[in-house]
């Protein structure tokens, strides 16, 4: 393997890095694969991302960034273009694997230096192709079925046994496992019997050129002397006007897929608690699309109406990331009531924009959100506790400004180039481990 400039086969079977995050199966994994690949390329790697073709209009080979051939996206034919649910994809893994192998067969021998698979479906493919090519398999789980099944929402469908078995097989086969947090690494050892020597903790990065405060945030007192305008407030007013948000109302932002796992219903119920107890009700912006259940958005809208807070909830479709950064900056708080998160990329991005985060004390969110420093961690999904946490922060401008400073400082430590540098070391370690 060329340790300095490896050729990487990056596998993302079930969701394309070209898809818009925030709806369907597209989310943090898409951002992770895209930004990691770009950062690896900046450090000299050549990356080809293999993903399943979902339209006859897709080109077989696409540059991730037009005019830059260092990161390529290959669309592999595996099953019908449309109407295939993620749970149906295990039946198409043989076809996908054949497509990947066929690509390599047209190249010089030993073309790829490492296979990096993402999510268990890709891991199953990676297991076979890495063995065929005699190169190391590096795998990133992103989510774990056993962890998700331990924290299901009422009425939510558990992950199937086939996925659990598939994850166990990938963990056993991988030469290296990349975990986003120490907690995820512990779960892999305790729940999946992973070899600790194969585990590497690499925190995902944030595009700091994109996610940053509109204006510099300083640790000084946020309240200006009488008669002097606060430039941050002026900037936020202009930003909100552009986004169609009220200038003088507090805004809480939920950004992500609308599904039981992400628990946006907790925020709607929390607004109902605030209304019932006579406290100010902020505007809740739900920025995302349905995932899993096509009716998820309509059900959330119906819940807001039935709870009497419909006028206080603004639903918007997912937006490109350059616009997402503006939504983070425009909000007073970003809320993540997720029932399970391996990392919590939304929290990291929001904090890099200088916006405090209120999050569930679960999984990777306990690492990303530093309670009392960058935001608040809520110990359960009780809407009463969420109402108290949101209302408390919105009522305290000084505390919220201090959290904004802490959030930005934490975000500055999460650049993608640093993460990619660590991943290159993982690749080298995996190569040595396979040779041994």
C-alpha positions as CSV (number, residue, x, y, z in Angstrom):
1,X,0.0,0.0,0.0
2,X,1.1,3.5,-0.7
3,X,0.6,4.9,2.8
4,X,1.0,8.5,1.6
5,X,-1.3,8.3,-1.4
6,X,-3.6,5.3,-1.3
7,X,-6.2,4.4,-3.9
8,X,-9.4,4.0,-1.8
9,X,-12.5,2.0,-2.8
10,X,-15.1,3.8,-0.7
11,X,-18.4,1.8,-0.4
12,X,-21.8,3.4,0.3
13,X,-24.3,0.9,-1.0
14,X,-27.7,2.2,0.2
15,X,-27.3,6.0,-0.1
16,X,-25.4,8.1,-2.6
17,X,-23.1,10.9,-1.5
18,X,-24.8,13.0,-4.2
19,X,-28.2,12.7,-2.5
20,X,-29.7,15.6,-0.5
21,X,-29.3,14.8,3.2
22,X,-32.3,15.2,5.4
23,X,-34.9,12.9,3.7
24,X,-35.2,9.2,2.8
25,X,-32.1,7.3,3.8
26,X,-29.8,10.3,3.2
27,X,-28.3,11.9,6.3
28,X,-25.1,12.2,8.2
29,X,-23.6,9.2,6.5
30,X,-23.8,11.0,3.2
31,X,-22.0,14.0,4.6
32,X,-19.4,11.8,6.3
33,X,-18.5,9.9,3.1
34,X,-18.5,13.1,1.0
35,X,-16.4,15.3,3.2
36,X,-14.0,12.5,4.3
37,X,-13.4,11.6,0.6
38,X,-12.6,15.3,-0.2
39,X,-10.3,15.6,2.7
40,X,-8.5,12.4,1.9
41,X,-8.0,13.7,-1.7
42,X,-6.5,16.9,-0.3
43,X,-4.0,14.8,1.5
44,X,-3.0,12.9,-1.7
45,X,-5.4,9.9,-1.8
46,X,-7.5,8.9,-4.9
47,X,-11.0,8.0,-3.9
48,X,-13.7,6.1,-5.8
49,X,-17.1,6.0,-4.1
50,X,-19.3,3.0,-5.1
51,X,-23.0,3.5,-4.6
52,X,-26.2,1.9,-6.0
53,X,-27.7,3.4,-9.1
54,X,-31.2,4.6,-8.5
55,X,-32.0,6.2,-11.8
56,X,-31.4,5.4,-15.5
57,X,-30.4,9.1,-15.9
58,X,-27.4,8.7,-13.7
59,X,-24.0,8.6,-15.4
60,X,-21.9,5.5,-14.6
61,X,-19.1,7.7,-13.4
62,X,-19.4,11.2,-11.9
63,X,-16.8,13.6,-10.5
64,X,-17.9,14.5,-7.0
65,X,-16.8,18.1,-7.7
66,X,-17.0,19.1,-11.3
67,X,-13.5,19.4,-12.8
68,X,-11.8,17.5,-10.0
69,X,-11.1,13.8,-10.8
70,X,-9.5,13.0,-7.4
71,X,-12.9,11.8,-6.0
72,X,-15.2,9.9,-8.3
73,X,-18.7,8.4,-7.7
74,X,-19.5,5.1,-9.5
75,X,-23.1,4.1,-9.9
76,X,-23.4,0.4,-9.7
77,X,-26.4,-1.5,-11.2
78,X,-28.0,-3.6,-8.5
79,X,-31.7,-4.2,-8.6
80,X,-34.5,-1.9,-9.9
81,X,-33.9,1.8,-10.0
82,X,-37.0,2.7,-7.9
83,X,-39.3,1.1,-5.4
84,X,-36.5,-0.7,-3.5
85,X,-36.6,-0.2,0.3
86,X,-33.4,-0.3,2.3
87,X,-34.7,-3.5,3.9
88,X,-34.8,-5.1,0.4
89,X,-31.2,-4.3,-0.4
90,X,-29.6,-7.5,1.2
91,X,-31.0,-9.4,-1.8
92,X,-29.1,-7.1,-4.1
93,X,-25.6,-7.3,-2.5
94,X,-24.4,-10.1,-4.8
95,X,-25.3,-7.9,-7.8
96,X,-23.6,-4.9,-6.2
97,X,-20.5,-6.9,-5.4
98,X,-20.3,-8.2,-8.9
99,X,-20.4,-4.6,-10.2
100,X,-17.5,-3.6,-7.9
101,X,-15.4,-6.6,-8.9
102,X,-16.1,-5.9,-12.6
103,X,-14.7,-2.4,-12.2
104,X,-11.5,-3.6,-10.7
105,X,-11.1,-6.3,-13.3
106,X,-10.7,-3.7,-15.9
107,X,-7.8,-2.1,-14.1
108,X,-4.1,-3.1,-13.5
109,X,-3.7,-5.8,-10.8
110,X,-3.7,-4.5,-7.2
111,X,-5.2,-1.2,-8.3
112,X,-7.0,-0.4,-5.0
113,X,-5.0,-0.3,-1.8
114,X,-7.8,-0.3,0.7
115,X,-11.6,-0.8,1.0
116,X,-13.4,1.5,3.3
117,X,-17.1,0.5,3.8
118,X,-19.9,2.5,5.5
119,X,-22.9,0.9,7.2
120,X,-23.3,-2.9,7.5
121,X,-24.7,-3.4,3.9
122,X,-21.5,-1.9,2.5
123,X,-19.5,-3.9,5.0
124,X,-20.9,-7.2,3.5
125,X,-19.7,-6.1,0.1
126,X,-16.4,-4.8,1.4
127,X,-15.7,-8.1,3.2
128,X,-15.9,-10.0,-0.1
129,X,-14.0,-7.6,-2.4
130,X,-11.2,-6.9,0.1
131,X,-10.7,-10.6,0.4
132,X,-10.7,-11.0,-3.4
133,X,-8.2,-8.1,-3.9
134,X,-6.2,-9.1,-0.8
135,X,-6.3,-5.6,0.6
136,X,-7.4,-4.4,4.1
137,X,-11.0,-3.8,4.9
138,X,-11.7,-0.7,7.1
139,X,-15.3,-0.3,8.2
140,X,-17.3,2.4,9.8
141,X,-20.7,1.3,11.2
142,X,-22.4,4.7,11.6
143,X,-25.3,3.0,13.5
144,X,-25.6,-0.2,15.4
145,X,-28.7,-2.4,15.3
146,X,-28.3,-3.6,18.9
147,X,-28.0,0.0,20.2
148,X,-31.0,1.2,18.1
149,X,-33.2,-1.8,19.3
150,X,-32.4,-1.0,22.9
151,X,-33.9,2.6,22.6
152,X,-36.9,2.2,20.2
153,X,-39.7,4.7,20.3
154,X,-43.2,3.3,21.1
155,X,-44.5,1.6,17.9
156,X,-41.2,1.8,16.1
157,X,-40.0,-1.3,14.2
158,X,-36.9,-3.0,15.5
159,X,-34.0,-3.7,13.2
160,X,-34.2,-7.2,11.8
161,X,-32.1,-10.2,13.0
162,X,-30.5,-10.3,9.5
163,X,-28.9,-7.0,10.1
164,X,-27.6,-8.0,13.5
165,X,-26.0,-11.1,12.1
166,X,-24.6,-9.1,9.2
167,X,-23.0,-6.5,11.5
168,X,-21.5,-9.3,13.6
169,X,-19.9,-10.8,10.5
170,X,-18.5,-7.4,9.3
171,X,-17.0,-6.7,12.8
172,X,-15.3,-10.1,12.7
173,X,-14.0,-9.7,9.1
174,X,-12.7,-6.1,9.3
175,X,-9.0,-5.4,9.6
176,X,-9.9,-2.1,11.3
177,X,-13.1,-0.5,12.7
178,X,-13.5,3.3,12.8
179,X,-15.7,4.4,15.7
180,X,-16.8,8.1,16.1
181,X,-16.6,8.1,19.9
182,X,-15.2,6.1,22.8
183,X,-18.8,5.1,23.6
184,X,-19.3,3.6,20.1
185,X,-16.0,1.7,20.5
186,X,-17.2,0.3,23.8
187,X,-20.5,-0.8,22.2
188,X,-18.6,-2.6,19.5
189,X,-16.5,-4.5,22.1
190,X,-19.3,-5.2,24.5
191,X,-22.2,-5.9,22.1
192,X,-20.3,-7.3,19.1
193,X,-17.1,-8.8,20.6
194,X,-14.9,-6.6,18.5
195,X,-11.2,-7.0,18.9
196,X,-10.0,-3.9,20.7
197,X,-6.8,-4.0,18.7
198,X,-8.8,-3.4,15.6
199,X,-10.6,-0.3,16.9
200,X,-9.7,3.3,16.2
201,X,-11.6,6.3,17.4
202,X,-11.8,9.1,14.9
203,X,-14.2,11.9,15.4
204,X,-16.0,13.0,12.2
205,X,-15.1,16.5,11.0
206,X,-17.0,19.6,10.2
207,X,-16.5,21.8,7.1
208,X,-15.2,24.8,8.9
209,X,-15.2,26.9,5.7
210,X,-18.9,26.4,5.5
211,X,-20.1,26.1,9.1
212,X,-19.0,29.2,11.0
213,X,-20.7,32.2,12.7
214,X,-21.9,35.0,10.5
215,X,-20.0,37.4,12.7
216,X,-17.1,36.7,15.2
217,X,-18.4,35.6,18.6
218,X,-16.4,37.0,21.5
219,X,-16.5,36.1,25.2
220,X,-17.5,39.6,26.2
221,X,-21.0,40.4,27.6
222,X,-23.5,40.3,24.7
223,X,-25.6,43.3,25.8
224,X,-24.5,46.5,24.1
225,X,-24.7,50.0,25.8
226,X,-27.8,52.0,25.1
227,X,-27.9,53.6,21.7
228,X,-25.4,51.3,20.1
229,X,-26.5,48.5,17.7
230,X,-25.2,45.0,18.2
231,X,-23.7,43.9,14.8
232,X,-24.5,40.3,15.5
233,X,-28.2,41.2,16.0
234,X,-28.2,43.3,12.8
235,X,-26.7,40.4,10.9
236,X,-29.1,37.9,12.3
237,X,-32.1,40.1,11.4
238,X,-31.0,40.3,7.8
239,X,-30.4,36.6,7.7
240,X,-33.8,35.8,9.1
241,X,-35.5,38.1,6.6
242,X,-33.8,36.2,3.8
243,X,-35.0,32.9,5.3
244,X,-38.5,34.2,5.9
245,X,-38.3,34.0,9.7
246,X,-39.6,36.6,12.1
247,X,-36.9,39.0,13.3
248,X,-38.1,39.3,16.9
249,X,-39.1,35.8,17.8
250,X,-37.0,33.1,19.3
251,X,-36.4,30.2,17.0
252,X,-35.6,26.5,17.8
253,X,-34.3,24.5,14.9
254,X,-34.7,20.7,14.2
255,X,-32.6,19.7,11.2
256,X,-32.8,16.1,10.1
257,X,-35.0,13.2,8.9
258,X,-38.5,13.0,10.2
259,X,-38.6,9.6,11.8
260,X,-39.2,8.1,15.2
261,X,-35.4,7.6,15.8
262,X,-34.8,11.4,15.5
263,X,-37.9,12.1,17.7
264,X,-39.1,15.5,16.5
265,X,-42.4,14.6,18.1
266,X,-40.7,15.3,21.5
267,X,-40.2,18.9,20.5
268,X,-43.8,19.4,19.4
269,X,-45.0,17.9,22.7
270,X,-42.6,20.2,24.5
271,X,-44.2,23.2,22.8
272,X,-47.6,22.0,24.0
273,X,-46.2,21.9,27.6
274,X,-45.0,25.4,27.3
275,X,-48.3,26.6,26.0
276,X,-50.2,24.8,28.7
277,X,-48.1,26.3,31.5
278,X,-48.3,29.8,30.2
279,X,-44.7,30.2,29.2
280,X,-43.6,31.8,25.9
281,X,-43.7,29.4,23.0
282,X,-40.8,29.7,20.5
283,X,-41.1,29.1,16.8
284,X,-40.0,25.5,16.0
285,X,-38.6,25.0,12.5
286,X,-38.6,21.4,11.3
287,X,-36.1,21.3,8.4
288,X,-36.3,17.9,6.9
289,X,-38.3,15.3,5.0
290,X,-39.9,11.9,5.9
291,X,-37.8,8.8,6.3
292,X,-38.9,5.2,6.6
293,X,-42.6,6.0,6.8
294,X,-43.9,8.1,3.9
295,X,-46.6,9.5,6.2
296,X,-44.1,10.7,8.9
297,X,-44.4,14.3,7.9
298,X,-48.2,14.4,7.8
299,X,-48.3,12.6,11.2
300,X,-46.0,15.2,12.7
301,X,-48.1,18.0,11.3
302,X,-51.3,16.4,12.6
303,X,-49.7,16.1,16.1
304,X,-48.8,19.8,16.1
305,X,-52.4,20.7,15.1
306,X,-53.9,18.3,17.7
307,X,-51.6,19.7,20.4
308,X,-52.7,23.2,19.7
309,X,-49.3,24.4,18.6
310,X,-49.7,24.2,14.8
311,X,-49.1,27.9,14.3
312,X,-45.8,27.6,16.3
313,X,-44.3,25.0,14.0
314,X,-42.8,25.8,10.6
315,X,-42.1,22.9,8.3
316,X,-39.5,23.3,5.6
317,X,-37.9,20.7,3.2
318,X,-34.2,19.8,3.5
319,X,-31.8,22.3,2.0
320,X,-28.3,22.2,0.5
321,X,-25.6,22.5,3.1
322,X,-24.6,26.0,2.3
323,X,-28.2,27.1,3.1
324,X,-28.2,24.8,6.2
325,X,-25.4,26.8,7.7
326,X,-27.6,29.9,7.4
327,X,-30.5,28.1,9.2
328,X,-28.1,27.1,12.1
329,X,-26.9,30.8,12.4
330,X,-30.5,32.1,12.3
331,X,-31.6,29.9,15.2
332,X,-31.4,30.7,18.9
333,X,-31.1,26.9,19.7
334,X,-30.7,23.7,17.7
335,X,-32.5,20.8,19.2
336,X,-31.6,17.1,18.8
337,X,-34.0,14.8,20.8
338,X,-32.7,11.7,19.0
339,X,-33.2,8.3,20.7
340,X,-29.9,7.0,19.3
341,X,-27.0,8.8,17.7
342,X,-23.5,7.3,17.0
343,X,-22.1,10.8,16.7
344,X,-24.5,13.7,16.0
345,X,-23.1,15.6,13.0
346,X,-25.9,18.2,13.1
347,X,-24.8,19.1,16.7
348,X,-21.2,19.5,15.6
349,X,-22.2,21.7,12.6
350,X,-24.5,23.8,14.6
351,X,-21.9,24.4,17.3
352,X,-19.3,25.3,14.7
353,X,-21.8,28.0,13.6
354,X,-21.9,29.3,17.2
355,X,-25.4,28.0,18.0
356,X,-25.9,26.2,21.3
357,X,-27.5,22.7,21.1
358,X,-30.1,21.0,23.3
359,X,-29.7,17.3,22.9
360,X,-30.7,13.9,24.3
361,X,-28.1,12.4,26.6
362,X,-27.6,9.4,24.3
363,X,-24.8,7.9,22.3
364,X,-22.3,10.2,20.6
365,X,-24.3,13.3,21.6
366,X,-22.9,12.9,25.1
367,X,-19.5,13.5,23.5
368,X,-20.3,16.2,21.0
369,X,-22.5,18.3,23.2
370,X,-20.6,19.4,26.4
371,X,-23.3,20.0,29.0
372,X,-23.0,23.5,30.3
373,X,-20.2,24.4,27.9
374,X,-21.7,24.1,24.4
375,X,-25.3,23.3,25.2
376,X,-27.5,21.2,27.4
377,X,-28.1,17.5,27.6
378,X,-31.6,16.3,28.5
379,X,-31.6,13.0,30.4
380,X,-34.8,11.6,28.9
381,X,-37.4,12.1,26.2
382,X,-40.0,13.5,28.6
383,X,-41.6,16.5,27.0
384,X,-41.8,18.3,30.3
385,X,-38.0,18.1,30.8
386,X,-37.5,19.3,27.2
387,X,-39.9,22.2,27.7
388,X,-37.9,23.2,30.9
389,X,-34.5,23.0,29.1
390,X,-35.6,25.0,26.1
391,X,-37.5,27.6,28.1
392,X,-34.6,28.0,30.6
393,X,-32.1,28.7,27.9
394,X,-34.3,31.0,25.8
395,X,-35.0,33.1,28.9
396,X,-31.3,33.5,29.8
397,X,-29.5,35.6,27.1
398,X,-26.2,35.7,29.1
399,X,-26.1,31.9,29.6
400,X,-27.0,31.3,25.9
401,X,-24.2,33.7,24.8
402,X,-21.7,31.9,26.9
403,X,-22.8,28.6,25.4
404,X,-22.4,30.1,21.9
405,X,-18.8,30.9,22.7
406,X,-18.1,27.4,24.0
407,X,-19.9,25.9,21.0
408,X,-17.8,27.7,18.5
409,X,-14.5,26.8,20.3
410,X,-15.5,23.1,20.3
411,X,-16.4,23.3,16.6
412,X,-13.1,24.7,15.7
413,X,-11.4,21.5,16.8
414,X,-13.3,19.3,14.4
415,X,-11.8,20.0,10.9
416,X,-12.1,17.3,8.3
417,X,-8.4,17.5,7.4
418,X,-7.4,16.3,10.9
419,X,-9.9,13.5,10.7
420,X,-8.7,12.4,7.3
421,X,-5.1,12.4,8.6
422,X,-6.1,10.0,11.3
423,X,-8.0,7.8,8.8
424,X,-4.9,7.5,6.7
425,X,-3.1,6.2,9.7
426,X,-5.9,3.7,10.2
427,X,-5.5,2.5,6.6
428,X,-1.8,1.9,7.2
429,X,-2.5,0.1,10.5
430,X,-5.1,-2.1,8.8
431,X,-2.6,-3.0,6.1
432,X,0.0,-4.0,8.6
433,X,-2.6,-6.0,10.5
434,X,-3.7,-7.9,7.4
435,X,-0.1,-8.7,6.4
436,X,0.6,-10.0,9.9
